[in-house]
Amino acid sequence: MESNQYGHVTVLLAEAVEALGVEADGLYIDGTFGRGGHSAEILKALGPQGRLLGIDKDPRARRTAMERFSGDDRFLFRQGSFADMASFVAELQWPGVDGVLLDLGVSSPQLDEAERGFSFMQDGPLDMRMDPDSGQSASEWVNTAKEEEISKVLWDLGEERFARRMAKAIVAARQTQPITRTLQLAEIVAAANPRWEKGKNPATRAFQAIRIYINRELDDLAQGLEQAFGVLKPGGRLTVISFHSLEDRMVKQYMRDIVRGPKTPKWLPVVDDAPPKAKLVGKKIRAGETELAANVRARSAVMRVLEKC
Ligand SMILES: C[S@@+](CC[C@H](N)C(=O)[O-])C[C@H]1O[C@@H](n2cnc3c(N)ncnc32)[C@H](O)[C@@H]1O
């Protein structure tokens, strides 16, 4: 397993790149470049005519991309969302791509660097944006959103059963003092959580929910899946690694719907002559024992692969 000097241990490294079935002269997209672990492996399999486009919202990912691969003509990088990958492909005048990889969520450096404001373990400014130059920070949101909206986000995106209590506590606390630090929020939320689960920080679900909301992660995923499928050539593959059930449910549903085609109303006779648009490649894949022993992040990873027909 690669534990690179860029501070992120890539999950399902060999499995994801193998699933893409990289061809030497193919065109590929790593939609979640992060610190370039998967990209490095894809580049190893590409020949001189092959090309890889790395995309990431995070300006630090851009910096790593420049450091690691600026001397490699086969590699290009765009800072932005994978939800906009079709426009990047159009701008590059690529006729279509042979494979897209999405390794969802946040990278270890994003979580570990206190000043990014994702962590409930270390104190930092309450930010949580993958791209700190765009959109609303977590602090701006928790200080202005309505109590019902906060409660809904914690419930829907964190599956947090004490969402209402936590939202109430956040709104009460901000009347005394704005909430600007990660540990300040973690303490407010923890105090409103009456049942601490063993081995889990009581703010885990709330932080996850706010992060997903601030970064529009589920909206981006829905749009990113559509765009990825749209830019694939026939025979091209989409490989998605997700880290929590909401994402995996979306990926599974999306892939299933494409493979099965549009639902026909029950009262219509089934006409089975439409050619399939895609097929699933294998079953969902999880990390093996060796990887699990070395990387706790791999515990929740689920990978699914789709091939366009
Ligand atoms: C789990 S990390 C990827 C790690 C990478 N595979 C590696 O080996 O280094 C996820 C990365 O995706 C980025 N990201 C998440 N959602 C994104 C989106 N909608 N568009 C672009 N990048 C996104 C995050 O900023 C983060 O850097």
Ligand as a Chemical Component Dictionary entry (heavy atoms), coordinates in Angstrom:
data_LIG
# 
_chem_comp.id                   LIG 
_chem_comp.type                 NON-POLYMER 
_chem_comp.pdbx_formal_charge   0 
_chem_comp.three_letter_code    LIG 
# 
loop_
_chem_comp_atom.comp_id 
_chem_comp_atom.atom_id 
_chem_comp_atom.alt_atom_id 
_chem_comp_atom.type_symbol 
_chem_comp_atom.charge 
_chem_comp_atom.model_Cartn_x 
_chem_comp_atom.model_Cartn_y 
_chem_comp_atom.model_Cartn_z 
_chem_comp_atom.pdbx_ordinal 
LIG C1  C1  C 0  -10.619 10.644 -0.749 1  
LIG S1  S1  S 1  -9.821  12.013 -1.459 2  
LIG C2  C2  C 0  -9.093  11.369 -2.912 3  
LIG C3  C3  C 0  -7.744  10.795 -2.690 4  
LIG C4  C4  C 0  -7.005  10.372 -3.945 5  
LIG N1  N1  N 0  -7.688  9.290  -4.618 6  
LIG C5  C5  C 0  -5.582  9.996  -3.626 7  
LIG O1  O1  O 0  -5.239  8.827  -3.810 8  
LIG O2  O2  O -1 -4.814  10.849 -3.205 9  
LIG C6  C6  C 0  -11.147 12.932 -2.104 10 
LIG C7  C7  C 0  -10.732 14.208 -2.829 11 
LIG O3  O3  O 0  -11.824 14.578 -3.645 12 
LIG C8  C8  C 0  -12.000 15.960 -3.615 13 
LIG N2  N2  N 0  -13.412 16.186 -3.939 14 
LIG C9  C9  C 0  -14.498 15.817 -3.239 15 
LIG N3  N3  N 0  -15.605 16.160 -3.892 16 
LIG C10 C10 C 0  -15.216 16.726 -5.057 17 
LIG C11 C11 C 0  -15.904 17.267 -6.177 18 
LIG N4  N4  N 0  -17.229 17.318 -6.239 19 
LIG N5  N5  N 0  -15.183 17.719 -7.210 20 
LIG C12 C12 C 0  -13.818 17.696 -7.175 21 
LIG N6  N6  N 0  -13.115 17.218 -6.137 22 
LIG C13 C13 C 0  -13.798 16.732 -5.094 23 
LIG C14 C14 C 0  -11.590 16.379 -2.228 24 
LIG O4  O4  O 0  -11.173 17.730 -2.226 25 
LIG C15 C15 C 0  -10.443 15.404 -1.943 26 
LIG O5  O5  O 0  -9.226  15.978 -2.295 27 
# 
loop_
_chem_comp_bond.comp_id 
_chem_comp_bond.atom_id_1 
_chem_comp_bond.atom_id_2 
_chem_comp_bond.value_order 
_chem_comp_bond.pdbx_ordinal 
LIG C1  S1  SING 1  
LIG S1  C2  SING 2  
LIG S1  C6  SING 3  
LIG C2  C3  SING 4  
LIG C3  C4  SING 5  
LIG C4  N1  SING 6  
LIG C4  C5  SING 7  
LIG C5  O1  DOUB 8  
LIG C5  O2  SING 9  
LIG C6  C7  SING 10 
LIG C7  O3  SING 11 
LIG C7  C15 SING 12 
LIG O3  C8  SING 13 
LIG C8  N2  SING 14 
LIG C8  C14 SING 15 
LIG N2  C9  SING 16 
LIG N2  C13 SING 17 
LIG C9  N3  DOUB 18 
LIG N3  C10 SING 19 
LIG C10 C11 SING 20 
LIG C10 C13 DOUB 21 
LIG C11 N4  SING 22 
LIG C11 N5  DOUB 23 
LIG N5  C12 SING 24 
LIG C12 N6  DOUB 25 
LIG N6  C13 SING 26 
LIG C14 O4  SING 27 
LIG C14 C15 SING 28 
LIG C15 O5  SING 29 
# 
